[in-house]
Amino acid sequence: MKDYVAKVNNSGMLNLFNARTGGFEKNLNTTNNLYDSAQVSGGTVHARRKDGRIDTYDTETGRFLRSI
Protein backbone atom coordinates (compact mmCIF):
# COMPACT_ATOMS: atom_id res chain seq x y z
CA MET A 1 0.00 0.00 0.00
CA LYS A 2 1.28 3.46 -0.91
CA ASP A 3 1.38 6.35 1.53
CA TYR A 4 -0.66 9.32 0.35
CA VAL A 5 -1.12 13.00 1.10
CA ALA A 6 -4.37 14.72 0.15
CA LYS A 7 -4.31 18.44 -0.63
CA VAL A 8 -7.04 20.92 -1.47
CA ASN A 9 -5.90 23.84 -3.61
CA ASN A 10 -7.27 27.41 -3.50
CA SER A 11 -9.96 26.66 -6.07
CA GLY A 12 -11.35 23.68 -4.09
CA MET A 13 -9.82 20.88 -6.16
CA LEU A 14 -8.93 17.71 -4.21
CA ASN A 15 -5.66 16.05 -5.28
CA LEU A 16 -3.88 12.93 -4.08
CA PHE A 17 -0.06 12.86 -3.92
CA ASN A 18 2.46 10.10 -3.19
CA ALA A 19 3.81 10.89 0.31
CA ARG A 20 7.26 9.42 -0.37
CA THR A 21 8.02 11.03 -3.72
CA GLY A 22 5.69 14.03 -3.60
CA GLY A 23 4.49 13.08 -7.07
CA PHE A 24 0.96 13.73 -8.26
CA GLU A 25 -1.22 10.60 -8.26
CA LYS A 26 -4.81 11.57 -8.98
CA ASN A 27 -7.42 14.34 -9.01
CA LEU A 28 -10.32 13.18 -6.83
CA ASN A 29 -12.91 15.78 -7.77
CA THR A 30 -16.26 14.42 -8.87
CA THR A 31 -19.01 16.31 -10.66
CA ASN A 32 -19.17 19.87 -9.34
CA ASN A 33 -17.91 19.00 -5.83
CA LEU A 34 -15.50 21.52 -4.34
CA TYR A 35 -13.65 20.82 -1.11
CA ASP A 36 -12.53 22.79 1.95
CA SER A 37 -10.14 20.29 3.57
CA ALA A 38 -8.92 16.71 3.46
CA GLN A 39 -6.95 14.23 5.53
CA VAL A 40 -5.63 10.72 4.98
CA SER A 41 -6.00 7.99 7.60
CA GLY A 42 -4.52 4.65 6.60
CA GLY A 43 -5.75 3.99 3.07
CA THR A 44 -8.77 6.27 3.36
CA VAL A 45 -9.17 9.92 2.38
CA HIS A 46 -11.78 11.96 4.28
CA ALA A 47 -12.62 15.21 2.52
CA ARG A 48 -15.03 17.94 3.61
CA ARG A 49 -16.98 19.45 0.74
CA LYS A 50 -17.91 23.13 0.64
CA ASP A 51 -21.57 22.14 1.11
CA GLY A 52 -20.62 20.56 4.49
CA ARG A 53 -20.85 16.88 3.50
CA ILE A 54 -17.88 14.54 3.98
CA ASP A 55 -16.71 12.22 1.20
CA THR A 56 -14.76 9.04 1.98
CA TYR A 57 -12.40 7.66 -0.68
CA ASP A 58 -10.62 4.28 -0.53
CA THR A 59 -7.14 4.51 -2.08
CA GLU A 60 -6.82 0.75 -2.51
CA THR A 61 -10.00 0.28 -4.58
CA GLY A 62 -9.91 3.76 -6.14
CA ARG A 63 -13.57 4.37 -5.32
CA PHE A 64 -15.60 6.78 -3.22
CA LEU A 65 -17.23 4.78 -0.42
CA ARG A 66 -19.83 7.20 0.87
CA SER A 67 -20.84 10.79 1.42
CA ILE A 68 -22.32 11.88 4.75
MMTF fields as JSON, N, C-alpha, C and O atoms, coordinates in Angstrom:
{
  "mmtfVersion": "1.0.0",
  "mmtfProducer": "UNKNOWN",
  "numBonds": 271,
  "numAtoms": 272,
  "numGroups": 68,
  "numChains": 1,
  "numModels": 1,
  "chainsPerModel": [1],
  "groupsPerChain": [68],
  "chainIdList": ["A"],
  "bondAtomList": [4, 2, 8, 6, 12, 10, 16, 14, 20, 18, 24, 22, 28, 26, 32, 30, 36, 34, 40, 38, 44, 42, 48, 46, 52, 50, 56, 54, 60, 58, 64, 62, 68, 66, 72, 70, 76, 74, 80, 78, 84, 82, 88, 86, 92, 90, 96, 94, 100, 98, 104, 102, 108, 106, 112, 110, 116, 114, 120, 118, 124, 122, 128, 126, 132, 130, 136, 134, 140, 138, 144, 142, 148, 146, 152, 150, 156, 154, 160, 158, 164, 162, 168, 166, 172, 170, 176, 174, 180, 178, 184, 182, 188, 186, 192, 190, 196, 194, 200, 198, 204, 202, 208, 206, 212, 210, 216, 214, 220, 218, 224, 222, 228, 226, 232, 230, 236, 234, 240, 238, 244, 242, 248, 246, 252, 250, 256, 254, 260, 258, 264, 262, 268, 266],
  "bondOrderList": [1, 1, 1, 1, 1, 1, 1, 1, 1, 1, 1, 1, 1, 1, 1, 1, 1, 1, 1, 1, 1, 1, 1, 1, 1, 1, 1, 1, 1, 1, 1, 1, 1, 1, 1, 1, 1, 1, 1, 1, 1, 1, 1, 1, 1, 1, 1, 1, 1, 1, 1, 1, 1, 1, 1, 1, 1, 1, 1, 1, 1, 1, 1, 1, 1, 1, 1],
  "groupList": [{"groupName": "MET", "atomNameList": ["N", "CA", "C", "O"], "elementList": ["N", "C", "C", "O"], "formalChargeList": [0, 0, 0, 0], "bondAtomList": [1, 0, 2, 1, 3, 2], "bondOrderList": [1, 1, 2], "singleLetterCode": "M", "chemCompType": "L-PEPTIDE LINKING"}, {"groupName": "LYS", "atomNameList": ["N", "CA", "C", "O"], "elementList": ["N", "C", "C", "O"], "formalChargeList": [0, 0, 0, 0], "bondAtomList": [1, 0, 2, 1, 3, 2], "bondOrderList": [1, 1, 2], "singleLetterCode": "K", "chemCompType": "L-PEPTIDE LINKING"}, {"groupName": "ASP", "atomNameList": ["N", "CA", "C", "O"], "elementList": ["N", "C", "C", "O"], "formalChargeList": [0, 0, 0, 0], "bondAtomList": [1, 0, 2, 1, 3, 2], "bondOrderList": [1, 1, 2], "singleLetterCode": "D", "chemCompType": "L-PEPTIDE LINKING"}, {"groupName": "TYR", "atomNameList": ["N", "CA", "C", "O"], "elementList": ["N", "C", "C", "O"], "formalChargeList": [0, 0, 0, 0], "bondAtomList": [1, 0, 2, 1, 3, 2], "bondOrderList": [1, 1, 2], "singleLetterCode": "Y", "chemCompType": "L-PEPTIDE LINKING"}, {"groupName": "VAL", "atomNameList": ["N", "CA", "C", "O"], "elementList": ["N", "C", "C", "O"], "formalChargeList": [0, 0, 0, 0], "bondAtomList": [1, 0, 2, 1, 3, 2], "bondOrderList": [1, 1, 2], "singleLetterCode": "V", "chemCompType": "L-PEPTIDE LINKING"}, {"groupName": "ALA", "atomNameList": ["N", "CA", "C", "O"], "elementList": ["N", "C", "C", "O"], "formalChargeList": [0, 0, 0, 0], "bondAtomList": [1, 0, 2, 1, 3, 2], "bondOrderList": [1, 1, 2], "singleLetterCode": "A", "chemCompType": "L-PEPTIDE LINKING"}, {"groupName": "ASN", "atomNameList": ["N", "CA", "C", "O"], "elementList": ["N", "C", "C", "O"], "formalChargeList": [0, 0, 0, 0], "bondAtomList": [1, 0, 2, 1, 3, 2], "bondOrderList": [1, 1, 2], "singleLetterCode": "N", "chemCompType": "L-PEPTIDE LINKING"}, {"groupName": "SER", "atomNameList": ["N", "CA", "C", "O"], "elementList": ["N", "C", "C", "O"], "formalChargeList": [0, 0, 0, 0], "bondAtomList": [1, 0, 2, 1, 3, 2], "bondOrderList": [1, 1, 2], "singleLetterCode": "S", "chemCompType": "L-PEPTIDE LINKING"}, {"groupName": "GLY", "atomNameList": ["N", "CA", "C", "O"], "elementList": ["N", "C", "C", "O"], "formalChargeList": [0, 0, 0, 0], "bondAtomList": [1, 0, 2, 1, 3, 2], "bondOrderList": [1, 1, 2], "singleLetterCode": "G", "chemCompType": "PEPTIDE LINKING"}, {"groupName": "LEU", "atomNameList": ["N", "CA", "C", "O"], "elementList": ["N", "C", "C", "O"], "formalChargeList": [0, 0, 0, 0], "bondAtomList": [1, 0, 2, 1, 3, 2], "bondOrderList": [1, 1, 2], "singleLetterCode": "L", "chemCompType": "L-PEPTIDE LINKING"}, {"groupName": "PHE", "atomNameList": ["N", "CA", "C", "O"], "elementList": ["N", "C", "C", "O"], "formalChargeList": [0, 0, 0, 0], "bondAtomList": [1, 0, 2, 1, 3, 2], "bondOrderList": [1, 1, 2], "singleLetterCode": "F", "chemCompType": "L-PEPTIDE LINKING"}, {"groupName": "ARG", "atomNameList": ["N", "CA", "C", "O"], "elementList": ["N", "C", "C", "O"], "formalChargeList": [0, 0, 0, 0], "bondAtomList": [1, 0, 2, 1, 3, 2], "bondOrderList": [1, 1, 2], "singleLetterCode": "R", "chemCompType": "L-PEPTIDE LINKING"}, {"groupName": "THR", "atomNameList": ["N", "CA", "C", "O"], "elementList": ["N", "C", "C", "O"], "formalChargeList": [0, 0, 0, 0], "bondAtomList": [1, 0, 2, 1, 3, 2], "bondOrderList": [1, 1, 2], "singleLetterCode": "T", "chemCompType": "L-PEPTIDE LINKING"}, {"groupName": "GLU", "atomNameList": ["N", "CA", "C", "O"], "elementList": ["N", "C", "C", "O"], "formalChargeList": [0, 0, 0, 0], "bondAtomList": [1, 0, 2, 1, 3, 2], "bondOrderList": [1, 1, 2], "singleLetterCode": "E", "chemCompType": "L-PEPTIDE LINKING"}, {"groupName": "GLN", "atomNameList": ["N", "CA", "C", "O"], "elementList": ["N", "C", "C", "O"], "formalChargeList": [0, 0, 0, 0], "bondAtomList": [1, 0, 2, 1, 3, 2], "bondOrderList": [1, 1, 2], "singleLetterCode": "Q", "chemCompType": "L-PEPTIDE LINKING"}, {"groupName": "HIS", "atomNameList": ["N", "CA", "C", "O"], "elementList": ["N", "C", "C", "O"], "formalChargeList": [0, 0, 0, 0], "bondAtomList": [1, 0, 2, 1, 3, 2], "bondOrderList": [1, 1, 2], "singleLetterCode": "H", "chemCompType": "L-PEPTIDE LINKING"}, {"groupName": "ILE", "atomNameList": ["N", "CA", "C", "O"], "elementList": ["N", "C", "C", "O"], "formalChargeList": [0, 0, 0, 0], "bondAtomList": [1, 0, 2, 1, 3, 2], "bondOrderList": [1, 1, 2], "singleLetterCode": "I", "chemCompType": "L-PEPTIDE LINKING"}],
  "groupTypeList": [0, 1, 2, 3, 4, 5, 1, 4, 6, 6, 7, 8, 0, 9, 6, 9, 10, 6, 5, 11, 12, 8, 8, 10, 13, 1, 6, 9, 6, 12, 12, 6, 6, 9, 3, 2, 7, 5, 14, 4, 7, 8, 8, 12, 4, 15, 5, 11, 11, 1, 2, 8, 11, 16, 2, 12, 3, 2, 12, 13, 12, 8, 11, 10, 9, 11, 7, 16],
  "groupIdList": [1, 2, 3, 4, 5, 6, 7, 8, 9, 10, 11, 12, 13, 14, 15, 16, 17, 18, 19, 20, 21, 22, 23, 24, 25, 26, 27, 28, 29, 30, 31, 32, 33, 34, 35, 36, 37, 38, 39, 40, 41, 42, 43, 44, 45, 46, 47, 48, 49, 50, 51, 52, 53, 54, 55, 56, 57, 58, 59, 60, 61, 62, 63, 64, 65, 66, 67, 68],
  "secStructList": [7, 7, 7, 3, 3, 3, 3, 3, 7, 6, 6, 7, 7, 3, 3, 3, 3, 3, 6, 6, 6, 7, 7, 3, 3, 3, 3, 7, 7, 7, 6, 6, 7, 7, 3, 3, 3, 3, 3, 3, 3, 6, 6, 3, 3, 3, 3, 3, 3, 6, 6, 1, 7, 3, 3, 3, 3, 3, 6, 6, 6, 6, 3, 3, 3, 3, 3, 7],
  "xCoordList": [0.84, 0.0, 0.884, 1.85, 0.549, 1.285, 0.842, -0.264, 1.726, 1.377, 0.975, 1.659, -0.133, -0.661, -0.801, -0.902, -0.804, -1.124, -2.228, -2.121, -3.287, -4.375, -4.258, -4.05, -4.396, -4.313, -5.473, -5.88, -6.0, -7.043, -6.416, -5.865, -6.493, -5.9, -6.883, -8.004, -6.452, -7.266, -8.604, -9.547, -8.697, -9.96, -10.86, -11.881, -10.494, -11.352, -11.152, -11.955, -10.104, -9.822, -9.075, -8.129, -9.515, -8.926, -7.96, -8.359, -6.691, -5.665, -4.973, -4.819, -4.562, -3.877, -2.425, -2.166, -1.477, -0.059, 0.6, 0.154, 1.655, 2.461, 3.275, 4.021, 3.149, 3.805, 5.326, 6.051, 5.809, 7.257, 7.98, 9.075, 7.365, 8.022, 7.507, 8.173, 6.316, 5.691, 5.032, 4.51, 5.052, 4.491, 2.98, 2.348, 2.413, 0.958, 0.473, 1.077, -0.628, -1.222, -2.554, -2.761, -3.468, -4.814, -5.592, -5.421, -6.463, -7.418, -8.685, -9.217, -9.174, -10.324, -11.649, -12.663, -11.658, -12.913, -13.922, -13.598, -15.152, -16.257, -17.117, -16.762, -18.189, -19.01, -19.377, -20.137, -18.838, -19.169, -18.962, -19.518, -18.187, -17.913, -16.614, -15.574, -16.686, -15.498, -15.261, -16.21, -14.011, -13.647, -12.997, -12.37, -13.164, -12.527, -11.251, -10.244, -11.293, -10.142, -10.168, -11.182, -9.015, -8.919, -7.837, -6.887, -7.988, -6.955, -6.938, -7.946, -5.781, -5.633, -5.411, -4.586, -6.153, -6.0, -5.908, -6.892, -4.723, -4.517, -4.659, -3.977, -5.515, -5.751, -7.017, -7.567, -7.501, -8.771, -8.579, -7.896, -9.185, -9.172, -10.537, -11.565, -10.547, -11.778, -11.693, -10.761, -12.656, -12.623, -13.935, -15.01, -13.839, -15.031, -15.321, -14.489, -16.553, -16.983, -17.436, -17.751, -17.466, -17.908, -19.367, -19.774, -20.167, -21.571, -21.724, -22.846, -20.598, -20.621, -20.603, -20.343, -20.871, -20.846, -19.408, -18.491, -19.213, -17.882, -17.861, -18.683, -16.911, -16.714, -15.604, -14.614, -15.765, -14.763, -14.306, -15.121, -12.987, -12.401, -11.407, -10.539, -11.526, -10.62, -9.507, -9.777, -8.258, -7.14, -6.794, -6.208, -7.144, -6.822, -7.756, -7.306, -9.048, -9.998, -10.153, -10.612, -9.763, -9.909, -11.34, -11.714, -12.152, -13.57, -13.987, -13.446, -14.965, -15.598, -16.519, -17.292, -16.44, -17.233, -18.581, -19.608, -18.57, -19.835, -19.666, -18.555, -20.786, -20.836, -21.831, -22.976, -21.405, -22.317, -22.479, -23.209],
  "yCoordList": [-1.18, 0.0, 1.241, 1.323, 2.204, 3.46, 4.38, 4.258, 5.294, 6.348, 7.576, 7.954, 8.192, 9.32, 10.567, 10.505, 11.704, 12.995, 13.583, 13.6, 14.065, 14.721, 16.222, 16.682, 16.984, 18.439, 19.057, 18.576, 20.142, 20.922, 22.241, 22.952, 22.576, 23.843, 24.998, 24.793, 26.208, 27.408, 27.407, 28.065, 26.682, 26.657, 25.483, 25.248, 24.742, 23.685, 22.324, 21.418, 22.159, 20.879, 19.964, 20.386, 18.711, 17.714, 16.833, 16.176, 16.818, 16.049, 15.096, 15.389, 13.961, 12.927, 12.869, 12.801, 12.895, 12.857, 11.676, 11.262, 11.139, 10.101, 10.751, 11.695, 10.265, 10.887, 10.714, 11.549, 9.673, 9.418, 10.222, 10.732, 10.336, 11.026, 12.445, 13.27, 12.73, 14.032, 14.146, 15.203, 13.06, 13.082, 13.029, 12.397, 13.71, 13.732, 12.335, 11.649, 11.912, 10.603, 10.735, 10.116, 11.561, 11.568, 12.787, 13.247, 13.315, 14.338, 13.614, 12.799, 13.902, 13.179, 13.918, 13.457, 15.046, 15.779, 15.017, 14.463, 15.005, 14.424, 15.574, 16.736, 15.291, 16.31, 17.457, 17.284, 18.598, 19.866, 19.887, 20.761, 18.963, 18.997, 19.756, 19.422, 20.778, 21.518, 21.248, 21.045, 21.245, 20.82, 21.941, 22.844, 21.858, 22.785, 22.205, 22.902, 20.913, 20.295, 18.793, 18.221, 18.162, 16.709, 16.166, 16.869, 14.903, 14.225, 12.761, 12.216, 12.129, 10.716, 9.954, 10.341, 8.869, 7.993, 6.569, 6.021, 5.972, 4.651, 4.745, 5.552, 3.952, 3.992, 4.71, 4.484, 5.589, 6.269, 7.782, 8.317, 8.459, 9.923, 10.402, 9.955, 11.314, 11.957, 13.41, 14.121, 13.853, 15.211, 15.919, 15.386, 17.136, 17.942, 18.824, 19.624, 18.65, 19.455, 20.83, 21.02, 21.778, 23.133, 23.176, 24.109, 22.178, 22.139, 21.478, 21.31, 21.097, 20.558, 19.041, 18.496, 18.347, 16.88, 16.38, 17.107, 15.143, 14.538, 13.332, 12.424, 13.332, 12.217, 11.321, 11.81, 10.02, 9.037, 8.285, 7.722, 8.278, 7.659, 6.588, 6.844, 5.393, 4.283, 4.268, 4.093, 4.45, 4.514, 3.151, 3.081, 2.074, 0.746, 0.343, -0.232, 0.64, 0.279, 1.39, 1.147, 2.629, 3.761, 4.226, 4.774, 4.01, 4.374, 5.199, 5.044, 6.08, 6.775, 5.792, 5.092, 5.738, 4.784, 5.357, 4.686, 6.606, 7.2, 8.704, 9.235, 9.357, 10.788, 10.987, 10.545, 11.652, 11.881, 13.366, 13.763],
  "zCoordList": [0.0, 0.0, 0.0, 0.758, -0.851, -0.914, 0.224, 0.749, 0.587, 1.534, 0.724, -0.227, 1.106, 0.352, 1.205, 2.431, 0.516, 1.1, 0.234, -0.992, 0.871, 0.148, 0.368, 1.491, -0.719, -0.63, -1.387, -2.445, -0.814, -1.475, -1.88, -1.039, -3.169, -3.608, -3.398, -2.931, -3.746, -3.498, -4.226, -3.785, -5.328, -6.066, -5.671, -6.318, -4.614, -4.093, -4.727, -4.504, -5.51, -6.156, -5.18, -4.515, -5.109, -4.21, -4.995, -5.957, -4.587, -5.279, -4.318, -3.132, -4.842, -4.076, -4.558, -5.76, -3.609, -3.922, -3.214, -2.145, -3.809, -3.187, -2.079, -2.341, -0.837, 0.31, 0.269, 0.811, -0.349, -0.373, -1.437, -1.201, -2.616, -3.724, -3.92, -4.545, -3.385, -3.602, -4.963, -5.317, -5.73, -7.075, -7.091, -6.244, -8.079, -8.258, -8.608, -9.432, -7.974, -8.256, -8.993, -10.036, -8.428, -8.976, -8.506, -7.378, -9.393, -9.014, -8.587, -9.341, -7.383, -6.834, -6.966, -6.443, -7.651, -7.772, -8.616, -9.666, -8.125, -8.874, -9.385, -9.185, -10.01, -10.655, -9.722, -8.77, -10.004, -9.338, -7.829, -7.164, -7.257, -5.826, -5.585, -6.152, -4.738, -4.337, -2.859, -2.101, -2.453, -1.108, -0.307, -0.861, 1.021, 1.949, 2.535, 2.655, 2.906, 3.574, 3.351, 2.952, 3.622, 3.46, 4.37, 4.714, 4.758, 5.532, 5.133, 4.685, 5.302, 4.985, 6.275, 7.103, 6.444, 7.601, 7.07, 6.574, 7.175, 6.595, 5.09, 4.458, 4.511, 3.073, 2.701, 1.623, 3.59, 3.36, 3.386, 4.26, 2.426, 2.38, 2.84, 2.331, 3.805, 4.276, 3.838, 4.215, 3.049, 2.517, 2.786, 2.511, 3.332, 3.613, 2.409, 1.979, 1.867, 0.738, 1.209, 2.384, 0.294, 0.638, 1.071, 1.763, 0.675, 1.111, 2.484, 2.961, 3.135, 4.486, 4.575, 5.648, 3.477, 3.496, 3.504, 3.123, 3.938, 3.977, 3.051, 3.176, 2.119, 1.202, 1.732, 2.277, 1.575, 1.979, 0.742, 0.011, 0.507, -0.685, -0.26, 0.574, -0.825, -0.53, -1.574, -2.762, -1.141, -2.082, -2.67, -3.75, -1.986, -2.515, -3.659, -4.65, -3.529, -4.583, -5.614, -6.73, -5.236, -6.144, -6.295, -7.332, -5.254, -5.319, -4.104, -3.01, -4.326, -3.217, -2.527, -3.181, -1.198, -0.424, -0.025, -0.129, 0.435, 0.872, 1.026, 1.023, 1.158, 1.425, 2.547, 2.449, 3.623, 4.746, 4.996, 5.904]
}
